[in-house]
Amino acid sequence: MVAAVRRALVESRRDLLKFLRRRLHSHDEAEEVLQRFILKALERSGDLRDVRTVRGWLGRVLATTIVDHQRAAATRRRREHGVDPVVLANMAETLIEPDEEIDDAVCQCLYKLLPTLKAEYAAVIWRVDLLGEPRDRVAVSLGITLNNVTVRLHRARQALKQRLEQMCHICVIHGFLDCQCSDAQRLRQLREAP
């Protein structure tokens, strides 16, 4: 079944991309949805029962992928338009006071753990998040699409988050560092237990 799905995806990739460009009116969104669709189709290829129905099955997977994308875009738009950026900036300035000790500790942890990630993940976090390099410039220099950079950055951040949670003392209430609350102490004991 996996071979039939792969063959159908390879044969129809160009047509799917054209369709998605027309439907979404954006080359980048079309690429992103296509990548998600291909991943979803390959992951679920075991669900296909009859090779003869592969096209129809792929059509249903594509339809759900487009709907998922449109829902996520609508949610993102609501979040972006829900709060005035000036109000948000003022809130951030009044609610978050800079704390050099916390910044230093988090940064040290980050710099120690970054090399433990896949090289492509570490590089994209370094360039986009730490150096502030625009994603489109990173995409060009790496020879990949902007969507690919976005997906890679998302996966890299998830991997870094997971590594931080594994390696750093964390408290879900008070954040990273050596918090002394009972929850943080319990987490440390669990981590240190054999």
N, C-alpha and C positions, 0 to 999 in steps of 0.2 A: 504494500500500500504506500509506503514512504517513497519508493521509487516512482510510482505513478504520480504522486503529488508533486515531487520534485520536477519530473519531466513536464507536467502541465504548467508549473510555475515558470520554468525556464522558457517554454514555448510562448507563453502569454505575457511575459514581463513587459515588453515594449507596449503592447496594446493596453495592459492594465495601467501603465504609467500615463499614457495618453488619456485614457478614460478619467483617471484621478485628477489630472491637470485640468481637464474641462470641468469636472464636477466641483473641484475645490478652488479653482481660479488662482492657484499658487503652486509654483514648481516645488518649493521647499516643503509645503504641506503634503503635496502628492508623494514626494519621496519618503517622507516620514510615515505616512499611512501605508505606503507600499511595503516599507520595511517591517512595520508592525504586522501587516497582513501576512507576509511571508513567514515571519517567525511563528505567528499563531497557527498558520496552516501546517507548518512542519511539526510544531509541538503536538497538534491535534490529529496528525495524519493517521494515528492508530484508531481513531474513531470512524474512519471511512470503512464501510463494509463491502462495497462493491466498486471495483475499479472502473466500471462503465459509467458510474455516476460522479466521477471525480470533478467534472466541470460544474455541475449543479451544486455539489458540496462546497467547492471553492467559492462559488457565487454567494452562498449563504455566509461563509466565513468572511468574505469581503464586505458584505452588507453589514454584519455586526461590527466589523472593524471600523467602517465609516461612521456608524452610529456612535460607537465609543469615542471616536475622535471628535465628532461634533458636540457630544455632551461635554467632553473635557474642555473644548474651546469655549463653549457657552459658560461653563463654570469659571474658567479663567477670565473671560470678559467681565462677568459679574463681579469678580474679586477686584479686577483692575479698575472698574468704574465705580465700585462701591464706596471708595474713600478718596477724598481729595488728597492728592500727593502732598500739598503744602501742609494740610492738617496732619497727615501721617508723619511727615518729617518733623513737625513740631512735637508730636507725641513721642517720637523716638528720642528726641533730644531731652525732653523733660523726664521720661521714664527711665532712661538708661544713662547712668552716670559712668564715665570711663573709669575702669579699674585696671591699672597697669599690671598689678600682680596677677590677676586672672588672665589678662591678655598675654603676658609672658608665659604663663604656665600652659595655656592652650596652644600658643604658637610653638613652644618647645615640643609639645606632644605631637602636634601636626607635623613638624619637620622631621621628627624621629620616625613617624609611621609612614610618611609619604613614600620613602624608598621601598617599603614592604609591599606596596601595591604593584600590579602589573605595570610595566614600563609605560605603556600607552595611556593608562589611567593617570599615573603620576605626572606624566608630561602635560596632559590636558588640564589637570588641576593647577599645576604650576603656572602654566601660561595664561589660562583664563582667569582663575580665581586669585592667584597670588600676584601675578605681574599685570593683570588687568588688560591683557591683549584681546582685541576684538575677535569674536568667534569666526567671523568671515576670513580674517587674516590667518588664523590658525588653520582653518579648513584648506585654504589655498596652499599654505606651506606644507601641510601633510598630504595634499593630493586627494582629499576626500570632500564629500559634500558638507554643507553647513548643517544639515539635519544629522548627518553622521557624527559631527562634532558634538551637537546637542545631546544625542543619545549616549555617546561615549562619556560626556561630562556628567550626565545623570547617573550612569552606571558607576563612574569613578567616585562620585560623591557618596553613593550608596555603599560602595566597598570601603571607603574611608570611614564613613559613619560606623559601619560594622566593626572595623578594626579599632576605632576609638572606643567603642563600647566594650570590646574584648580586652583591651590593653589598659585603659585608663580607669581610675576610680571614678565611678559615676553615681550620681544621685539624681533620680528622676525629678525631684522637687527643687533641689538647689544647684543642679548642674554638675559639671565636671569638677575635678580636684578632690581632695581628701575631706569630704563633708563628714561631719560627726553625727548626723541624725541616725536614728535606728535603722531606717531603710538602707542607707548607704553602708552601715556597718554589717548588716545582714548580707548584702550583695558581696562585700569583700570576703566575708567568711565562706560564702558559697564558692566564690572564685578560687579561694586558697585551699579549699578542701580537696583531698586526693581523689 
